[in-house]
Structures are given as structure tokens and as C-alpha cells.
């Protein structure tokens, strides 16, 4: 000892304590250096600086710390300050590190990593659809009725089958002030001369009996109304 100098603190190497897994199983997010200590199955001391004074494989500890720090980029779950112990166990197991059974048991609690978000290629992000031509509105043909104007009713047989009553009803309509009024047409039919319209046989209560071929049929006021209703043309909306 040099005369006049005060003696410095004595530094003694000591053996590390075994890991207290009962405690660390309840601490899910220790510091990274503490997780490395646990991967070597010894109790982390109060400070990381004390590790170098423990009797253990210092090279293995430094190598593991260096590997973890180098993989913080590829493995963002390995944070500098804190790390999820279950995730840490799952990662280092993939690296082939021998770790204690207690740490291996925590792997099943590792959170499932979120799926990567699908990204579009640059071509898709910059794609713009070509402008489409505006649709051309068709003009109505000349002479077509304007919107809200009813069409004129015309008797036609196009697409419809004319039975034996059709010409008789049309004749009765021509004698009416309103050819689509059921009451007027029904009254005219009752007053038609049977001599000029042998189709009618007789009147049965509220129906008119007539022959169609060899079959006798009845024309009721409701059936007549249905016929006239089919002739009406609704104005366009």
C-alpha cells in the first residue's frame, strides 16, 4: 500500500443465487438484462453492473446480451428497458439457447403476434381510373306523350286473343260517353237488341249469358270491369 493513500473498497467475487421462479413468474415484463440472467437460471442482482462480479460464465452472459441487443430491430418485442418474459422465452428457444424448464413453461403464454397488414404495390396506390364518358340520355320519339300525359286508349288485338264478346263490348263502348265507365257500358249491353247480337242468349240475374262455341258462359259486371280496367293505360311516372 502506498503511504498516504486510503484503501479502496474490497471487491469480492461471489456465487450467484438461484433464480426465484416463484417471484419471476409473477413479473411478466422484467428488464432485458434480467431476462438474460433468468435464461442462465440465476437470480438477477440489484444492478446489471453487479453481474460481472458473480462467479458465472461471463462470456455466455455477454454473448447473450449482445445477441439480444443486435436483434432489437428484427424483433421489436425485445425492448431495451422491458421485455415480455414469455415472448423472450419463445424467441430465444427458436435461437436454440438452452434455457431452464421454468422459462420454457412460460412460452405457452407468449402473445400471438398481430398479422402483418396487407400493403398495396406502388402501382395500385398510384392507379387512377380513366374518366368514363357521361351517359347520353335517349330522346323520346316525336309524337310521344309528355310526362304526366295519359295515352289515348286504342282497341287492338296485338298480343291478345279476341273472344266472341270483344266486338260486342267495343260496340257498346262506342255508344257510351265514357267508354271506360263500367256502369255505362253495362247498361248499354243490357239494352242491345238480341236480334242484331245473337251471341247473347238471355239475362240471368246480374249476369249476361252468351255462347262461346258449344259452351255457355256468364259475363258478370265484375268481369266487365276487369276487361275495361285492362284497357286503361297509366300515365308515365
Residue pairs with C-beta under 8 A, 6 or more apart in sequence:
1 7
11 53
12 53
13 53
13 54
13 55
14 53
14 54
14 55
15 54
15 55
16 42
16 43
16 45
16 54
16 55
16 56
17 42
17 43
18 41
18 42
18 43
19 37
19 38
19 41
19 42
19 43
19 100
19 102
20 43
21 100
21 102
24 30
24 38
24 85
25 102
25 106
27 85
28 84
28 85
28 86
29 82
29 83
29 84
29 85
30 38
30 44
30 82
30 83
30 85
31 48
31 81
31 82
31 83
32 65
32 68
32 69
32 78
32 79
32 80
32 81
32 82
32 83
33 44
33 48
33 51
33 65
34 44
35 83
35 85
35 88
36 61
36 64
36 65
36 68
37 43
37 44
37 45
37 51
37 61
38 44
38 85
38 100
38 103
39 64
39 88
39 89
39 92
39 97
39 99
39 100
39 103
40 56
40 57
40 60
40 61
40 64
41 99
41 100
41 103
42 54
42 56
44 51
45 51
45 54
51 58
51 61
52 58
64 92
64 97
67 95
68 78
69 80
71 78
71 91
72 78
72 79
72 80
75 91
77 83
77 84
77 87
77 88
77 91
77 113
78 87
78 88
78 91
84 110
84 111
85 103
85 106
86 106
86 107
86 108
86 109
86 110
86 111
87 110
87 111
89 99
89 103
89 104
89 106
89 107
89 110
90 107
90 110
92 99
93 99
93 104
93 107
145 151
145 235
145 236
147 235
147 236
148 235
148 236
149 235
150 233
150 234
150 235
151 233
151 235
153 179
153 180
153 231
153 232
153 233
155 170
155 231
157 166
163 212
164 199
164 210
164 211
164 212
165 199
165 210
165 212
165 219
168 189
168 192
168 197
168 199
168 200
169 185
169 189
169 224
169 227
171 192
172 185
172 188
172 189
172 192
173 179
173 180
173 185
173 188
175 188
176 184
176 185
176 188
177 184
178 184
179 185
180 228
180 231
180 232
181 228
182 221
182 224
182 225
182 228
185 224
185 228
186 221
186 224
189 208
189 219
189 224
190 203
190 208
192 200
194 200
199 210
199 211
200 208
200 209
200 210
201 209
201 210
201 211
201 216
202 209
203 209
204 218
206 220
206 221
207 218
207 219
207 220
208 218
208 219
209 216
209 217
209 218
209 219
210 216
210 217
210 218
210 219
211 217
